[in-house]
Amino acid sequence: MPCRIFTYDIVTGERSLVHTSTSVHFEAPNWTAADMLIVNGDGLLWALPADGTGDPRQIPLDGIPEINNDHVPAPDHETIYLSANDGHLYRAPLTGGTARRITADDTRRHFLHGVSPDGTRLAYVGVDRPDWSTASLLTVGVDGTGTTRVTPVGGVDDGPEYTPDGTWLYFNTERFSPGHAQIARIRPDGSDLQQLTDDERVNWFPHFAPDGRHAVHLSYPPGTRGHPGDLPVELRLVEGDDWRSPRTVVALHGGQGTINVNSWSTDSRRFAYVDYPATR
């Protein structure tokens, strides 16, 4: 299946094709301060210019197993944090080099989604091996210390991401309706849980722009379980914090890999995403 990397301008509504691949299955773009997109593909990390003027180049990483599509740059855009297929979190120089494991051996798998604005903590999904129904939210210091539980086991929580001011974690969860993911928010200390969306569609992966004025999330057809690929999905734009009135800005074929992690440009005007055109 081909994959196409796009950017979307929320001011003009323009979609710009950055790259098309039929050989590497690219997923989950980040956007760096140097106007580069960071994506994963074939268990590796890649970088390419956001303006489409160059092809992806592999970022060389040592000391880490194959990675998945949960990777987020640090606020200084010099370090990148990654989830690997061994179930652990790692840190590495964004330009490449030796990766260092962050998480300790325990009974869970760790899936990264957020870095605090001050760069000191990571928000992740913890899954007790091998049961995804145990998915819940935790945070940990970037040095691997100070693990803190945010939500209790059993909510099927995913995608925790700090707001730009660090006062909330936004995420998707099935706590309010089993089997039906909706967007919610909670304080990093685990207090003040609030449901934000309540509609027939299945809503995943909320991402705030750096200025906090907009957010985008992935919306699946009613009845979708989990966050599979190969479906007709929508990217919905939220103005301010009005999660009850999102606006669909892109309809595409995709899902898993489209926008798993924050992909906003540093000027808060554009975001990147990946689609996977149906060929059958």
C-alpha positions in Angstrom: 0.0 0.0 0.0 1.4 3.4 -0.9 1.8 6.1 1.8 1.8 9.9 1.3 3.1 12.5 3.7 1.2 15.8 3.6 1.1 19.1 5.5 -2.1 21.1 6.1 -2.2 24.9 6.5 -5.1 25.9 8.8 -5.1 29.4 7.5 -5.4 28.7 3.8 -6.8 25.2 3.9 -4.1 24.1 1.5 -2.8 20.5 1.6 0.8 20.1 0.4 2.2 16.7 -0.7 5.7 16.3 0.9 6.6 12.7 -0.1 5.1 9.5 -1.6 6.5 6.0 -0.9 5.7 2.6 -2.1 8.7 0.9 -0.6 8.7 2.2 3.1 5.6 2.3 5.2 6.1 5.7 6.9 4.0 6.7 9.9 3.5 9.4 12.6 5.2 12.6 11.6 6.7 15.1 14.1 7.7 18.6 13.0 11.0 20.1 14.2 12.2 23.6 14.7 14.4 23.2 11.6 11.3 22.5 9.5 12.1 18.8 9.2 9.5 16.1 9.6 10.5 13.0 11.7 8.8 9.8 10.8 9.2 6.1 11.5 9.3 3.4 8.8 10.4 -0.2 8.8 11.5 0.0 12.5 13.8 3.0 11.8 13.7 6.7 12.2 13.8 9.1 9.3 13.9 12.8 8.6 12.8 14.8 5.5 12.3 18.5 4.7 8.7 19.6 5.4 8.6 21.7 2.2 9.0 18.5 0.1 12.4 19.5 -1.4 14.2 16.3 -0.3 13.7 12.6 0.2 13.7 10.9 3.7 17.1 10.1 5.1 17.6 7.5 7.9 18.6 8.9 11.3 21.3 6.5 12.5 20.5 5.2 16.0 22.6 2.7 18.0 21.6 0.8 21.1 17.8 0.5 20.4 15.6 -2.3 18.9 13.2 -1.6 16.1 11.0 1.4 17.0 7.3 2.0 16.6 5.3 5.1 15.8 5.5 6.7 19.2 8.3 9.3 19.1 8.3 12.9 20.3 11.1 15.6 20.2 12.1 17.3 23.4 11.2 21.0 23.7 14.8 21.9 22.8 14.5 19.9 19.6 18.0 18.4 20.3 16.8 15.1 21.8 14.1 12.7 20.7 12.2 10.3 22.9 11.1 7.0 21.4 9.1 3.8 22.0 10.8 0.6 20.9 9.3 -2.8 20.1 10.8 -4.2 23.3 8.2 -2.2 25.2 10.6 0.4 26.6 11.2 4.1 26.2 14.5 5.5 24.9 16.2 8.9 24.4 18.6 9.8 21.6 20.1 12.8 19.9 17.7 14.0 17.2 20.4 14.0 14.6 21.4 10.4 15.4 23.7 8.6 17.8 23.5 6.3 20.7 20.1 5.7 22.3 19.8 5.3 26.1 17.0 3.3 27.7 14.8 5.3 30.1 12.3 2.8 31.6 13.2 0.1 34.0 12.3 -3.6 33.7 8.7 -4.0 35.1 5.6 -5.9 34.2 4.3 -3.4 31.6 5.0 -2.2 28.1 5.5 1.6 27.6 4.2 3.7 24.8 5.3 7.3 24.6 3.1 10.2 23.7 4.0 13.4 25.5 6.8 15.5 26.8 6.2 18.1 29.4 6.8 21.7 28.3 9.7 22.1 30.7 11.3 18.9 29.2 11.5 17.1 32.6 8.8 14.4 32.3 7.3 12.0 29.8 3.6 10.9 29.5 3.1 7.4 28.3 0.6 4.5 28.1 1.4 1.5 30.3 0.0 -1.8 29.3 0.4 -4.9 31.5 1.7 -7.6 29.3 0.0 -8.7 27.2 -3.5 -7.4 27.9 -4.3 -4.1 26.1 -7.5 -3.7 28.3 -5.1 -2.7 31.1 -3.9 0.4 29.3 -3.6 3.4 31.6 -1.7 6.7 31.8 1.6 7.2 33.7 4.4 9.8 33.7 8.1 9.4 34.4 11.1 11.6 34.6 13.3 11.8 31.5 16.0 10.2 33.6 13.7 7.2 34.4 12.9 8.1 38.0 9.7 9.2 39.7 7.1 7.1 37.9 3.6 8.5 38.7 0.3 6.8 38.0 -2.2 9.2 36.4 -5.2 6.9 35.7 -6.2 3.6 37.2 -5.9 0.4 35.2 -8.9 -0.5 33.1 -9.9 2.6 31.2 -8.2 1.6 27.9 -6.5 5.0 27.8 -4.2 6.2 25.1 -2.4 9.1 23.5 -1.6 11.3 26.6 -0.2 14.7 25.6 0.6 17.7 27.7 -1.0 21.0 26.9 1.5 23.8 26.0 1.2 25.3 29.5 1.6 21.8 31.1 -1.5 22.0 33.2 -3.4 19.2 31.5 -3.0 15.9 29.8 -5.3 15.4 26.9 -5.9 11.8 25.8 -8.5 9.3 24.4 -10.2 6.8 26.6 -13.0 4.2 26.8 -13.7 5.0 30.5 -17.0 6.7 29.7 -18.2 4.2 27.1 -16.5 0.8 26.8 -15.4 0.1 23.3 -16.0 3.7 22.2 -13.0 6.0 22.5 -13.6 9.7 23.3 -11.4 12.6 24.0 -10.8 13.6 27.7 -8.4 15.6 29.8 -7.0 15.1 33.3 -4.5 16.9 35.5 -1.0 15.4 35.5 -1.6 14.5 39.2 -4.6 12.4 38.3 -7.3 14.8 39.4 -10.2 16.5 37.6 -11.0 14.0 34.9 -13.3 15.5 32.2 -14.9 14.1 29.1 -14.6 16.5 26.1 -16.2 14.7 23.2 -19.4 12.7 23.2 -20.5 11.7 19.7 -21.1 8.6 17.6 -17.7 8.7 16.1 -14.6 7.2 17.7 -12.1 9.9 18.6 -8.3 9.4 19.1 -5.0 11.2 19.5 -5.7 14.9 20.5 -2.7 17.2 19.6 -2.5 20.9 20.6 -0.7 23.4 18.5 2.3 25.0 20.3 0.4 28.3 20.9 -2.6 26.4 22.4 -5.1 28.1 20.1 -6.0 25.0 18.0 -5.9 21.2 18.3 -6.4 18.4 15.8 -7.5 14.8 16.4 -8.2 11.7 14.5 -11.9 10.6 14.1 -12.9 7.1 13.1 -16.3 5.8 11.8 -18.8 4.8 14.4 -18.2 1.3 15.8 -14.4 1.2 15.2 -12.5 -0.7 17.8 -9.0 0.5 18.7 -7.1 2.5 16.1 -6.7 0.3 13.0 -5.5 1.4 9.7 -7.1 1.1 6.2 -10.3 3.0 7.1 -12.0 6.2 5.9 -11.1 8.6 8.7 -11.2 12.4 9.3 -8.8 14.9 10.8 -10.9 17.3 12.9 -9.7 20.8 13.9 -10.7 22.3 17.3 -10.8 26.0 17.9 -9.5 27.0 21.3 -11.0 24.4 23.6 -14.4 23.9 21.9 -14.3 20.1 21.6 -18.0 19.9 21.1 -17.8 21.7 17.7 -14.8 20.3 15.8 -14.5 21.0 12.1 -13.4 18.3 9.6 -10.5 19.7 7.6 -9.2 16.5 5.9 -11.0 13.3 5.0 -8.6 10.5 4.0 -7.9 6.8 4.0 -5.7 5.8 6.9 -5.9 5.7 10.7 -3.0 3.9 12.3 0.1 5.9 11.4 -1.8 8.9 10.2 -1.3 11.2 13.1 -0.3 9.1 16.2 1.9 11.8 17.7 2.0 15.6 17.7 2.9 16.9 14.2 2.3 20.7 14.5 4.8 23.1 13.1 6.5 25.4 15.6 4.6 28.4 14.2 1.2 26.6 15.0 0.0 27.2 11.4 0.4 23.7 9.9 0.3 20.1 10.9 1.6 17.0 9.1 -0.1 13.7 8.5 0.1 10.5 6.5 -2.5 8.8 4.3 -2.6 5.4 2.8 -4.6 5.4 -0.5 -6.7 2.4 -1.1 -5.5 0.4 -4.1 -8.1 -2.3 -4.3 
